[in-house]
Structure formats: structure tokens, C-alpha cells
């Protein structure tokens, strides 16, 4: 994640956290990896950020291959965390959800 801005690091960690929570709740991987549009992400995870900034952060994650993003009307319409991002996060946060939450408490003011 050294190639990501702090905003992108925060978002990918939030997405991974939600992915882990969804898996723990019994959702299949294919459903747990999907986050909807940049507007959905802004509403559910980054409510203090302008949707345009969230959309640009989704684009950054896509360029870095941490997310697969489909666009409609020049906005991120369907955002999915990539398999390579999940593998990276699994290796980075060996103790799973606890490690992600610990990281996020340090990153999010």
C-alpha cells in the first residue's frame, strides 16, 4: 500500500473491514466483495467526504489494482475489492479484523 495516498489506504482498509464483517455474517465472497457506487461508499463509510473525492479515491484504487471499478455517467457505479487487495490485506493484517480496526483507529481522526 506504499503506492497509495492516505485517503486510498483508509478506504481500502474500510472496504476490507466491511468485507471481513460480511464474511463473518455468512455472506458469500462474491457478495461481500461488492460495495456499489462511490455514492454508496460515501454514504456508508465516508459520510464526511464529498462524493467526488470518494469517486476519485475509487479511481485511484482501480489504477493500483486494489479494486475493480465499472463506470456510468463518469462516476464509479460498481466498486469491488480485488482478489489481490484481499490477499495483500490478509498478509498485512495477520490477526484479521482486530488488526484492521487498530489501524483504522490510528488513521481516522
Residue pairs with C-beta under 8 A, 6 or more apart in sequence:
1 8
1 9
1 12
1 88
1 92
3 64
4 12
4 60
4 61
4 64
4 66
5 57
5 60
6 107
7 49
7 53
7 57
7 60
8 57
8 60
8 61
8 64
8 66
9 107
10 104
10 107
10 108
11 41
11 45
11 46
11 54
11 57
11 58
11 61
12 61
12 66
12 67
12 81
12 85
12 89
13 89
13 100
13 103
13 104
13 107
14 45
14 46
14 104
15 35
15 41
15 45
15 67
15 81
15 85
16 81
16 85
16 86
16 89
16 93
16 100
17 97
17 100
17 101
17 104
18 32
18 35
18 44
18 45
19 32
19 33
19 81
19 86
20 96
20 97
20 100
21 97
22 31
22 32
23 29
23 32
24 97
33 80
33 81
33 86
34 78
34 79
34 80
35 41
35 79
35 80
35 81
36 78
36 79
37 75
37 76
37 77
37 78
37 79
38 51
38 54
38 55
38 58
38 75
38 76
38 79
39 51
39 54
39 75
41 54
41 58
41 76
41 79
42 49
42 50
42 51
42 54
46 54
55 75
55 76
58 67
58 69
58 76
58 79
59 69
59 76
61 67
61 69
61 79
61 85
62 68
62 69
62 76
65 82
65 84
65 85
66 81
66 82
66 84
66 85
66 88
67 79
67 80
67 81
67 82
67 85
68 79
68 80
68 82
69 76
69 78
69 79
69 80
70 76
70 77
70 78
71 77
89 100
92 99
93 99
93 100
93 103
